[in-house]
Amino acid sequence: MDFQTKKDPAYRGKLTKVLVVSQNADLALKLEKGFISRMLTRLTAALALKNVPVEVVQMNQSDLDPNSAVRTAAERFRPEELLYIALTRVNTQTVTRGNPGLPSTSAYIPQGPMVMVDSITISYSLQDRQSGKMVWRGDALFDPPPHPEDIADRLLKQLEAEDFF
């Protein structure tokens, strides 16, 4: 895992009330079912343990106005920060399963092609709602992808390292 981040050096704010905006759900279809929701569940629980109220909203890029769900959630929840999380790349390869020396009817070795995920890239950005400025952004390459809960834990450690708590 490799985090590449950039923080506004003038920004001294801490996370106080966060609206997490999940983007690019269509790419998540290439991952195991529930991958993104497991990551977001772990992240929201960890933020709650740090006394940071948090709510999650899904941005649907196929909507006429993809930001409408974010605006609606922000009006209701009134967050101080918006944390955008976007799955930006899923690298896969197709491999053939099975042993050519065994008959294809073997009950123990599945046969045929299988798509395997080699790596994923997730982009993050943090917006201060009052000023409207992006104050932090980052990209993380996970090669190979860990469990989704581990991704949430690593994001939290990165935010801690950059003094957001």
PAKOLKOL-665328 format. One record per residue (C-alpha): x negated, y, z negated; residue number from 1. Coordinates in nm, 3 decimals. Layout:
# residues N
       px       py       pz  seq
        X        Y        Z  NUM
...
END
This chain:
# residues 165
       px       py       pz  seq
    0.000    0.000    0.000    1
   -0.129    0.338    0.097    2
    0.043    0.661   -0.016    3
   -0.036    0.977    0.178    4
    0.119    1.282    0.008    5
    0.117    1.658    0.016    6
    0.248    1.885   -0.260    7
    0.308    2.259   -0.256    8
    0.029    2.379   -0.487    9
    0.244    2.665   -0.616   10
    0.527    2.433   -0.725   11
    0.526    2.357   -1.098   12
    0.879    2.218   -1.132   13
    0.968    1.888   -1.293   14
    1.238    1.646   -1.188   15
    1.550    1.747   -1.383   16
    1.857    1.633   -1.186   17
    1.801    1.444   -0.862   18
    2.020    1.359   -0.566   19
    1.850    1.072   -0.381   20
    1.930    1.080   -0.010   21
    1.882    0.745    0.163   22
    1.823    0.767    0.538   23
    1.781    0.529    0.832   24
    1.993    0.245    0.700   25
    2.001    0.098    1.052   26
    1.632    0.005    1.028   27
    1.702   -0.171    0.698   28
    1.902   -0.431    0.889   29
    1.567   -0.584    0.987   30
    1.489   -0.647    0.619   31
    1.643   -0.891    0.376   32
    2.003   -0.815    0.284   33
    2.029   -0.563    0.001   34
    1.665   -0.450    0.026   35
    1.739   -0.077    0.019   36
    2.010   -0.101   -0.245   37
    1.776   -0.300   -0.473   38
    1.504   -0.037   -0.430   39
    1.746    0.248   -0.503   40
    1.898    0.068   -0.803   41
    1.553    0.025   -0.957   42
    1.460    0.388   -0.882   43
    1.778    0.532   -1.034   44
    1.741    0.313   -1.345   45
    1.378    0.421   -1.390   46
    1.468    0.790   -1.350   47
    1.751    0.750   -1.600   48
    1.501    0.607   -1.851   49
    1.308    0.931   -1.808   50
    1.628    1.126   -1.886   51
    1.663    1.243   -1.526   52
    2.026    1.229   -1.411   53
    2.039    1.081   -1.063   54
    2.292    1.004   -0.796   55
    2.244    0.836   -0.457   56
    2.404    0.927   -0.126   57
    2.363    0.755    0.210   58
    2.299    0.984    0.507   59
    2.458    0.833    0.817   60
    2.268    0.949    1.126   61
    2.548    0.834    1.355   62
    2.798    1.078    1.201   63
    2.877    1.394    1.396   64
    2.735    1.590    1.100   65
    2.488    1.361    0.920   66
    2.440    1.616    0.641   67
    2.808    1.633    0.544   68
    2.780    1.349    0.290   69
    2.474    1.517    0.137   70
    2.651    1.855    0.110   71
    2.959    1.695   -0.046   72
    2.751    1.503   -0.301   73
    2.541    1.811   -0.380   74
    2.852    2.026   -0.438   75
    2.995    1.770   -0.678   76
    2.675    1.658   -0.857   77
    2.488    1.993   -0.850   78
    2.133    1.853   -0.840   79
    1.820    2.061   -0.892   80
    1.621    1.846   -0.649   81
    1.694    1.640   -0.340   82
    1.471    1.336   -0.290   83
    1.492    1.208    0.067   84
    1.388    0.846    0.122   85
    1.369    0.719    0.478   86
    1.265    0.383    0.610   87
    1.073    0.505    0.915   88
    0.908    0.194    1.054   89
    0.953   -0.180    1.036   90
    0.684   -0.383    1.212   91
    0.784   -0.738    1.295   92
    0.651   -1.037    1.478   93
    0.823   -1.344    1.612   94
    0.670   -1.671    1.507   95
    0.761   -2.025    1.596   96
    0.835   -2.248    1.302   97
    0.782   -2.617    1.290   98
    0.514   -2.870    1.354   99
    0.481   -2.982    1.715  100
    0.382   -3.329    1.593  101
    0.717   -3.384    1.420  102
    1.049   -3.444    1.591  103
    1.265   -3.132    1.618  104
    1.535   -3.307    1.416  105
    1.319   -3.307    1.102  106
    1.533   -3.199    0.806  107
    1.232   -3.062    0.617  108
    1.076   -2.825    0.869  109
    1.294   -2.561    1.035  110
    1.236   -2.531    1.406  111
    1.243   -2.241    1.649  112
    1.152   -1.873    1.649  113
    1.174   -1.659    1.338  114
    1.125   -1.284    1.299  115
    0.887   -1.192    1.017  116
    0.836   -0.841    0.878  117
    0.464   -0.756    0.872  118
    0.482   -0.405    0.731  119
    0.715   -0.117    0.657  120
    0.663    0.256    0.629  121
    0.877    0.472    0.402  122
    0.876    0.851    0.412  123
    0.966    1.061    0.112  124
    1.031    1.432    0.069  125
    1.137    1.638   -0.229  126
    1.334    1.958   -0.184  127
    1.386    2.218   -0.454  128
    1.755    2.296   -0.417  129
    1.742    2.650   -0.557  130
    1.473    2.773   -0.316  131
    1.559    2.529   -0.036  132
    1.185    2.457    0.006  133
    1.030    2.117    0.059  134
    0.782    2.096   -0.227  135
    0.644    1.746   -0.175  136
    0.634    1.485    0.096  137
    0.468    1.156    0.148  138
    0.447    0.840    0.351  139
    0.373    0.495    0.219  140
    0.268    0.198    0.427  141
    0.345   -0.138    0.269  142
    0.153   -0.417    0.441  143
    0.292   -0.672    0.369  144
    0.617   -0.539    0.222  145
    0.652   -0.607   -0.150  146
    0.976   -0.665   -0.336  147
    1.201   -0.357   -0.316  148
    1.178   -0.306   -0.693  149
    0.799   -0.279   -0.660  150
    0.840   -0.004   -0.401  151
    1.056    0.194   -0.645  152
    0.800    0.143   -0.921  153
    0.517    0.262   -0.698  154
    0.712    0.572   -0.596  155
    0.774    0.650   -0.962  156
    0.403    0.610   -1.041  157
    0.318    0.841   -0.753  158
    0.562    1.107   -0.878  159
    0.410    1.072   -1.228  160
    0.059    1.109   -1.088  161
    0.164    1.429   -0.913  162
    0.307    1.572   -1.238  163
    0.679    1.569   -1.160  164
    0.770    1.448   -1.512  165
END
